[in-house]
Amino acid sequence: MMKKLAALIFLIAMAGLSGCNTIEGAGKDIQSGGDAVSDTARDVKNEM
């Protein structure tokens, strides 16, 4: 019983950690997309 409980706790911990990394990666992707939009807007403004 203890081995099953330890394995379950380990799996939950690993799922939580992988979820954090996934969310962090998505945040970085969204930020880089926003940076690209800002750069394009700045370029258009400078051309006017």
CHARMM internal coordinates of N, CA and C (Angstrom, degrees):
IC EDIT
DIST 1 N 1 CA 1.4579
DIST 1 CA 1 C 1.5254
ANGL 1 N 1 CA 1 C 111.05
DIST 1 C 2 N 1.3230
ANGL 1 CA 1 C 2 N 117.49
DIHE 1 N 1 CA 1 C 2 N -41.39
DIST 2 N 2 CA 1.4620
ANGL 1 C 2 N 2 CA 121.05
DIHE 1 CA 1 C 2 N 2 CA -178.75
DIST 2 CA 2 C 1.5318
ANGL 2 N 2 CA 2 C 111.24
DIHE 1 C 2 N 2 CA 2 C -66.30
DIST 2 C 3 N 1.3369
ANGL 2 CA 2 C 3 N 116.45
DIHE 2 N 2 CA 2 C 3 N -36.41
DIST 3 N 3 CA 1.4627
ANGL 2 C 3 N 3 CA 119.42
DIHE 2 CA 2 C 3 N 3 CA 178.95
DIST 3 CA 3 C 1.5230
ANGL 3 N 3 CA 3 C 110.56
DIHE 2 C 3 N 3 CA 3 C -65.51
DIST 3 C 4 N 1.3254
ANGL 3 CA 3 C 4 N 116.80
DIHE 3 N 3 CA 3 C 4 N -39.68
DIST 4 N 4 CA 1.4613
ANGL 3 C 4 N 4 CA 120.62
DIHE 3 CA 3 C 4 N 4 CA 178.69
DIST 4 CA 4 C 1.5222
ANGL 4 N 4 CA 4 C 110.52
DIHE 3 C 4 N 4 CA 4 C -66.07
DIST 4 C 5 N 1.3239
ANGL 4 CA 4 C 5 N 116.62
DIHE 4 N 4 CA 4 C 5 N -40.77
DIST 5 N 5 CA 1.4604
ANGL 4 C 5 N 5 CA 120.68
DIHE 4 CA 4 C 5 N 5 CA 179.09
DIST 5 CA 5 C 1.5243
ANGL 5 N 5 CA 5 C 110.64
DIHE 4 C 5 N 5 CA 5 C -65.37
DIST 5 C 6 N 1.3335
ANGL 5 CA 5 C 6 N 116.82
DIHE 5 N 5 CA 5 C 6 N -43.05
DIST 6 N 6 CA 1.4624
ANGL 5 C 6 N 6 CA 121.11
DIHE 5 CA 5 C 6 N 6 CA 178.66
DIST 6 CA 6 C 1.5311
ANGL 6 N 6 CA 6 C 110.35
DIHE 5 C 6 N 6 CA 6 C -62.98
DIST 6 C 7 N 1.3179
ANGL 6 CA 6 C 7 N 116.82
DIHE 6 N 6 CA 6 C 7 N -41.23
DIST 7 N 7 CA 1.4619
ANGL 6 C 7 N 7 CA 120.69
DIHE 6 CA 6 C 7 N 7 CA 178.88
DIST 7 CA 7 C 1.5245
ANGL 7 N 7 CA 7 C 110.73
DIHE 6 C 7 N 7 CA 7 C -65.17
DIST 7 C 8 N 1.3183
ANGL 7 CA 7 C 8 N 117.10
DIHE 7 N 7 CA 7 C 8 N -40.14
DIST 8 N 8 CA 1.4602
ANGL 7 C 8 N 8 CA 121.15
DIHE 7 CA 7 C 8 N 8 CA 178.88
DIST 8 CA 8 C 1.5273
ANGL 8 N 8 CA 8 C 110.81
DIHE 7 C 8 N 8 CA 8 C -64.49
DIST 8 C 9 N 1.3231
ANGL 8 CA 8 C 9 N 116.52
DIHE 8 N 8 CA 8 C 9 N -44.50
DIST 9 N 9 CA 1.4700
ANGL 8 C 9 N 9 CA 120.42
DIHE 8 CA 8 C 9 N 9 CA 178.46
DIST 9 CA 9 C 1.5255
ANGL 9 N 9 CA 9 C 110.07
DIHE 8 C 9 N 9 CA 9 C -62.13
DIST 9 C 10 N 1.3238
ANGL 9 CA 9 C 10 N 117.02
DIHE 9 N 9 CA 9 C 10 N -41.71
DIST 10 N 10 CA 1.4614
ANGL 9 C 10 N 10 CA 121.22
DIHE 9 CA 9 C 10 N 10 CA 178.48
DIST 10 CA 10 C 1.5261
ANGL 10 N 10 CA 10 C 110.97
DIHE 9 C 10 N 10 CA 10 C -61.56
DIST 10 C 11 N 1.3167
ANGL 10 CA 10 C 11 N 117.61
DIHE 10 N 10 CA 10 C 11 N -45.16
DIST 11 N 11 CA 1.4655
ANGL 10 C 11 N 11 CA 121.07
DIHE 10 CA 10 C 11 N 11 CA -179.69
DIST 11 CA 11 C 1.5272
ANGL 11 N 11 CA 11 C 111.74
DIHE 10 C 11 N 11 CA 11 C -64.52
DIST 11 C 12 N 1.3173
ANGL 11 CA 11 C 12 N 116.78
DIHE 11 N 11 CA 11 C 12 N -40.08
DIST 12 N 12 CA 1.4646
ANGL 11 C 12 N 12 CA 120.17
DIHE 11 CA 11 C 12 N 12 CA 178.19
DIST 12 CA 12 C 1.5257
ANGL 12 N 12 CA 12 C 110.36
DIHE 11 C 12 N 12 CA 12 C -64.73
DIST 12 C 13 N 1.3344
ANGL 12 CA 12 C 13 N 116.16
DIHE 12 N 12 CA 12 C 13 N -42.27
DIST 13 N 13 CA 1.4656
ANGL 12 C 13 N 13 CA 120.07
DIHE 12 CA 12 C 13 N 13 CA 179.05
DIST 13 CA 13 C 1.5293
ANGL 13 N 13 CA 13 C 110.85
DIHE 12 C 13 N 13 CA 13 C -63.02
DIST 13 C 14 N 1.3233
ANGL 13 CA 13 C 14 N 117.39
DIHE 13 N 13 CA 13 C 14 N -42.85
DIST 14 N 14 CA 1.4654
ANGL 13 C 14 N 14 CA 120.58
DIHE 13 CA 13 C 14 N 14 CA -179.48
DIST 14 CA 14 C 1.5262
ANGL 14 N 14 CA 14 C 110.91
DIHE 13 C 14 N 14 CA 14 C -66.38
DIST 14 C 15 N 1.3146
ANGL 14 CA 14 C 15 N 117.14
DIHE 14 N 14 CA 14 C 15 N -38.54
DIST 15 N 15 CA 1.4639
ANGL 14 C 15 N 15 CA 120.33
DIHE 14 CA 14 C 15 N 15 CA 178.09
DIST 15 CA 15 C 1.5230
ANGL 15 N 15 CA 15 C 110.23
DIHE 14 C 15 N 15 CA 15 C -65.02
DIST 15 C 16 N 1.3128
ANGL 15 CA 15 C 16 N 116.76
DIHE 15 N 15 CA 15 C 16 N -40.36
DIST 16 N 16 CA 1.4626
ANGL 15 C 16 N 16 CA 120.44
DIHE 15 CA 15 C 16 N 16 CA 178.05
DIST 16 CA 16 C 1.5122
ANGL 16 N 16 CA 16 C 112.27
DIHE 15 C 16 N 16 CA 16 C -64.08
DIST 16 C 17 N 1.3227
ANGL 16 CA 16 C 17 N 116.41
DIHE 16 N 16 CA 16 C 17 N -43.40
DIST 17 N 17 CA 1.4625
ANGL 16 C 17 N 17 CA 119.82
DIHE 16 CA 16 C 17 N 17 CA 179.95
DIST 17 CA 17 C 1.5230
ANGL 17 N 17 CA 17 C 111.56
DIHE 16 C 17 N 17 CA 17 C -66.78
DIST 17 C 18 N 1.3134
ANGL 17 CA 17 C 18 N 117.66
DIHE 17 N 17 CA 17 C 18 N -40.48
DIST 18 N 18 CA 1.4639
ANGL 17 C 18 N 18 CA 119.45
DIHE 17 CA 17 C 18 N 18 CA 179.41
DIST 18 CA 18 C 1.5226
ANGL 18 N 18 CA 18 C 110.37
DIHE 17 C 18 N 18 CA 18 C -68.19
DIST 18 C 19 N 1.3168
ANGL 18 CA 18 C 19 N 117.78
DIHE 18 N 18 CA 18 C 19 N -33.22
DIST 19 N 19 CA 1.4621
ANGL 18 C 19 N 19 CA 120.98
DIHE 18 CA 18 C 19 N 19 CA 176.50
DIST 19 CA 19 C 1.5161
ANGL 19 N 19 CA 19 C 111.46
DIHE 18 C 19 N 19 CA 19 C -64.21
DIST 19 C 20 N 1.3323
ANGL 19 CA 19 C 20 N 116.73
DIHE 19 N 19 CA 19 C 20 N -39.81
DIST 20 N 20 CA 1.4659
ANGL 19 C 20 N 20 CA 120.47
DIHE 19 CA 19 C 20 N 20 CA 178.83
DIST 20 CA 20 C 1.5230
ANGL 20 N 20 CA 20 C 110.34
DIHE 19 C 20 N 20 CA 20 C -63.42
DIST 20 C 21 N 1.3245
ANGL 20 CA 20 C 21 N 116.63
DIHE 20 N 20 CA 20 C 21 N -43.17
DIST 21 N 21 CA 1.4607
ANGL 20 C 21 N 21 CA 119.73
DIHE 20 CA 20 C 21 N 21 CA -179.96
DIST 21 CA 21 C 1.5194
ANGL 21 N 21 CA 21 C 110.93
DIHE 20 C 21 N 21 CA 21 C -65.33
DIST 21 C 22 N 1.3151
ANGL 21 CA 21 C 22 N 117.14
DIHE 21 N 21 CA 21 C 22 N -37.39
DIST 22 N 22 CA 1.4595
ANGL 21 C 22 N 22 CA 120.94
DIHE 21 CA 21 C 22 N 22 CA 179.19
DIST 22 CA 22 C 1.5230
ANGL 22 N 22 CA 22 C 110.58
DIHE 21 C 22 N 22 CA 22 C -65.21
DIST 22 C 23 N 1.3107
ANGL 22 CA 22 C 23 N 116.83
DIHE 22 N 22 CA 22 C 23 N -44.31
DIST 23 N 23 CA 1.4643
ANGL 22 C 23 N 23 CA 120.84
DIHE 22 CA 22 C 23 N 23 CA 179.84
DIST 23 CA 23 C 1.5209
ANGL 23 N 23 CA 23 C 110.26
DIHE 22 C 23 N 23 CA 23 C -66.60
DIST 23 C 24 N 1.3315
ANGL 23 CA 23 C 24 N 117.13
DIHE 23 N 23 CA 23 C 24 N -39.49
DIST 24 N 24 CA 1.4644
ANGL 23 C 24 N 24 CA 120.14
DIHE 23 CA 23 C 24 N 24 CA 178.27
DIST 24 CA 24 C 1.5269
ANGL 24 N 24 CA 24 C 110.32
DIHE 23 C 24 N 24 CA 24 C -62.93
DIST 24 C 25 N 1.3219
ANGL 24 CA 24 C 25 N 116.64
DIHE 24 N 24 CA 24 C 25 N -42.37
DIST 25 N 25 CA 1.4627
ANGL 24 C 25 N 25 CA 120.62
DIHE 24 CA 24 C 25 N 25 CA 178.64
DIST 25 CA 25 C 1.5171
ANGL 25 N 25 CA 25 C 112.00
DIHE 24 C 25 N 25 CA 25 C -63.91
DIST 25 C 26 N 1.3218
ANGL 25 CA 25 C 26 N 116.33
DIHE 25 N 25 CA 25 C 26 N -39.74
DIST 26 N 26 CA 1.4644
ANGL 25 C 26 N 26 CA 120.04
DIHE 25 CA 25 C 26 N 26 CA 177.96
DIST 26 CA 26 C 1.5190
ANGL 26 N 26 CA 26 C 110.10
DIHE 25 C 26 N 26 CA 26 C -64.90
DIST 26 C 27 N 1.3163
ANGL 26 CA 26 C 27 N 117.13
DIHE 26 N 26 CA 26 C 27 N -39.53
DIST 27 N 27 CA 1.4637
ANGL 26 C 27 N 27 CA 120.54
DIHE 26 CA 26 C 27 N 27 CA 177.88
DIST 27 CA 27 C 1.5177
ANGL 27 N 27 CA 27 C 111.62
DIHE 26 C 27 N 27 CA 27 C -62.11
DIST 27 C 28 N 1.3186
ANGL 27 CA 27 C 28 N 116.52
DIHE 27 N 27 CA 27 C 28 N -40.82
DIST 28 N 28 CA 1.4710
ANGL 27 C 28 N 28 CA 120.22
DIHE 27 CA 27 C 28 N 28 CA 178.47
DIST 28 CA 28 C 1.5240
ANGL 28 N 28 CA 28 C 110.50
DIHE 27 C 28 N 28 CA 28 C -66.05
DIST 28 C 29 N 1.3361
ANGL 28 CA 28 C 29 N 117.37
DIHE 28 N 28 CA 28 C 29 N -39.85
DIST 29 N 29 CA 1.4646
ANGL 28 C 29 N 29 CA 121.08
DIHE 28 CA 28 C 29 N 29 CA 178.39
DIST 29 CA 29 C 1.5243
ANGL 29 N 29 CA 29 C 110.86
DIHE 28 C 29 N 29 CA 29 C -63.02
DIST 29 C 30 N 1.3193
ANGL 29 CA 29 C 30 N 116.43
DIHE 29 N 29 CA 29 C 30 N -44.12
DIST 30 N 30 CA 1.4658
ANGL 29 C 30 N 30 CA 120.50
DIHE 29 CA 29 C 30 N 30 CA 179.63
DIST 30 CA 30 C 1.5201
ANGL 30 N 30 CA 30 C 110.22
DIHE 29 C 30 N 30 CA 30 C -64.68
DIST 30 C 31 N 1.3339
ANGL 30 CA 30 C 31 N 116.55
DIHE 30 N 30 CA 30 C 31 N -40.52
DIST 31 N 31 CA 1.4624
ANGL 30 C 31 N 31 CA 120.27
DIHE 30 CA 30 C 31 N 31 CA 179.47
DIST 31 CA 31 C 1.5273
ANGL 31 N 31 CA 31 C 110.85
DIHE 30 C 31 N 31 CA 31 C -64.23
DIST 31 C 32 N 1.3234
ANGL 31 CA 31 C 32 N 117.71
DIHE 31 N 31 CA 31 C 32 N -42.45
DIST 32 N 32 CA 1.4617
ANGL 31 C 32 N 32 CA 119.40
DIHE 31 CA 31 C 32 N 32 CA 179.86
DIST 32 CA 32 C 1.5249
ANGL 32 N 32 CA 32 C 110.90
DIHE 31 C 32 N 32 CA 32 C -67.04
DIST 32 C 33 N 1.3257
ANGL 32 CA 32 C 33 N 117.36
DIHE 32 N 32 CA 32 C 33 N -33.72
DIST 33 N 33 CA 1.4689
ANGL 32 C 33 N 33 CA 120.44
DIHE 32 CA 32 C 33 N 33 CA 175.01
DIST 33 CA 33 C 1.5158
ANGL 33 N 33 CA 33 C 111.18
DIHE 32 C 33 N 33 CA 33 C -65.11
DIST 33 C 34 N 1.3224
ANGL 33 CA 33 C 34 N 117.01
DIHE 33 N 33 CA 33 C 34 N -41.57
DIST 34 N 34 CA 1.4659
ANGL 33 C 34 N 34 CA 121.30
DIHE 33 CA 33 C 34 N 34 CA 177.04
DIST 34 CA 34 C 1.5160
ANGL 34 N 34 CA 34 C 111.69
DIHE 33 C 34 N 34 CA 34 C -64.33
DIST 34 C 35 N 1.3336
ANGL 34 CA 34 C 35 N 116.29
DIHE 34 N 34 CA 34 C 35 N -38.64
DIST 35 N 35 CA 1.4644
ANGL 34 C 35 N 35 CA 120.15
DIHE 34 CA 34 C 35 N 35 CA 177.31
DIST 35 CA 35 C 1.5255
ANGL 35 N 35 CA 35 C 110.81
DIHE 34 C 35 N 35 CA 35 C -62.96
DIST 35 C 36 N 1.3222
ANGL 35 CA 35 C 36 N 117.03
DIHE 35 N 35 CA 35 C 36 N -39.98
DIST 36 N 36 CA 1.4640
ANGL 35 C 36 N 36 CA 120.72
DIHE 35 CA 35 C 36 N 36 CA 179.16
DIST 36 CA 36 C 1.5226
ANGL 36 N 36 CA 36 C 110.70
DIHE 35 C 36 N 36 CA 36 C -64.29
DIST 36 C 37 N 1.3263
ANGL 36 CA 36 C 37 N 117.44
DIHE 36 N 36 CA 36 C 37 N -41.28
DIST 37 N 37 CA 1.4633
ANGL 36 C 37 N 37 CA 120.98
DIHE 36 CA 36 C 37 N 37 CA 178.09
DIST 37 CA 37 C 1.5242
ANGL 37 N 37 CA 37 C 109.99
DIHE 36 C 37 N 37 CA 37 C -64.40
DIST 37 C 38 N 1.3295
ANGL 37 CA 37 C 38 N 116.97
DIHE 37 N 37 CA 37 C 38 N -42.42
DIST 38 N 38 CA 1.4673
ANGL 37 C 38 N 38 CA 120.65
DIHE 37 CA 37 C 38 N 38 CA 179.17
DIST 38 CA 38 C 1.5243
ANGL 38 N 38 CA 38 C 111.29
DIHE 37 C 38 N 38 CA 38 C -63.09
DIST 38 C 39 N 1.3281
ANGL 38 CA 38 C 39 N 116.27
DIHE 38 N 38 CA 38 C 39 N -42.24
DIST 39 N 39 CA 1.4633
ANGL 38 C 39 N 39 CA 119.94
DIHE 38 CA 38 C 39 N 39 CA 179.02
DIST 39 CA 39 C 1.5234
ANGL 39 N 39 CA 39 C 111.17
DIHE 38 C 39 N 39 CA 39 C -63.12
DIST 39 C 40 N 1.3178
ANGL 39 CA 39 C 40 N 117.38
DIHE 39 N 39 CA 39 C 40 N -42.56
DIST 40 N 40 CA 1.4602
ANGL 39 C 40 N 40 CA 121.21
DIHE 39 CA 39 C 40 N 40 CA 178.89
DIST 40 CA 40 C 1.5200
ANGL 40 N 40 CA 40 C 111.00
DIHE 39 C 40 N 40 CA 40 C -64.28
DIST 40 C 41 N 1.3229
ANGL 40 CA 40 C 41 N 116.87
DIHE 40 N 40 CA 40 C 41 N -42.73
DIST 41 N 41 CA 1.4650
ANGL 40 C 41 N 41 CA 120.29
DIHE 40 CA 40 C 41 N 41 CA 178.78
DIST 41 CA 41 C 1.5231
ANGL 41 N 41 CA 41 C 110.67
DIHE 40 C 41 N 41 CA 41 C -63.12
DIST 41 C 42 N 1.3249
ANGL 41 CA 41 C 42 N 116.95
DIHE 41 N 41 CA 41 C 42 N -39.64
DIST 42 N 42 CA 1.4630
ANGL 41 C 42 N 42 CA 121.04
DIHE 41 CA 41 C 42 N 42 CA 178.39
DIST 42 CA 42 C 1.5282
ANGL 42 N 42 CA 42 C 110.53
DIHE 41 C 42 N 42 CA 42 C -64.39
DIST 42 C 43 N 1.3348
ANGL 42 CA 42 C 43 N 116.97
DIHE 42 N 42 CA 42 C 43 N -41.72
DIST 43 N 43 CA 1.4627
ANGL 42 C 43 N 43 CA 120.84
DIHE 42 CA 42 C 43 N 43 CA 179.00
DIST 43 CA 43 C 1.5257
ANGL 43 N 43 CA 43 C 111.16
DIHE 42 C 43 N 43 CA 43 C -63.04
DIST 43 C 44 N 1.3246
ANGL 43 CA 43 C 44 N 117.28
DIHE 43 N 43 CA 43 C 44 N -43.04
DIST 44 N 44 CA 1.4648
ANGL 43 C 44 N 44 CA 121.39
DIHE 43 CA 43 C 44 N 44 CA 179.57
DIST 44 CA 44 C 1.5228
ANGL 44 N 44 CA 44 C 109.73
DIHE 43 C 44 N 44 CA 44 C -64.28
DIST 44 C 45 N 1.3148
ANGL 44 CA 44 C 45 N 117.16
DIHE 44 N 44 CA 44 C 45 N -42.00
DIST 45 N 45 CA 1.4636
ANGL 44 C 45 N 45 CA 120.98
DIHE 44 CA 44 C 45 N 45 CA 179.74
DIST 45 CA 45 C 1.5235
ANGL 45 N 45 CA 45 C 110.57
DIHE 44 C 45 N 45 CA 45 C -62.49
DIST 45 C 46 N 1.3217
ANGL 45 CA 45 C 46 N 116.94
DIHE 45 N 45 CA 45 C 46 N -41.29
DIST 46 N 46 CA 1.4624
ANGL 45 C 46 N 46 CA 120.58
DIHE 45 CA 45 C 46 N 46 CA -179.23
DIST 46 CA 46 C 1.5232
ANGL 46 N 46 CA 46 C 112.27
DIHE 45 C 46 N 46 CA 46 C -68.72
DIST 46 C 47 N 1.3304
ANGL 46 CA 46 C 47 N 117.96
DIHE 46 N 46 CA 46 C 47 N -26.83
DIST 47 N 47 CA 1.4572
ANGL 46 C 47 N 47 CA 121.40
DIHE 46 CA 46 C 47 N 47 CA 179.51
DIST 47 CA 47 C 1.5191
ANGL 47 N 47 CA 47 C 112.53
DIHE 46 C 47 N 47 CA 47 C -79.07
DIST 47 C 48 N 1.3144
ANGL 47 CA 47 C 48 N 117.89
DIHE 47 N 47 CA 47 C 48 N -15.59
DIST 48 N 48 CA 1.4667
ANGL 47 C 48 N 48 CA 121.19
DIHE 47 CA 47 C 48 N 48 CA -177.01
DIST 48 CA 48 C 1.5061
ANGL 48 N 48 CA 48 C 110.92
DIHE 47 C 48 N 48 CA 48 C -77.29
END
COOR INIT
IC SEED 1 N 1 CA 1 C
IC BUILD
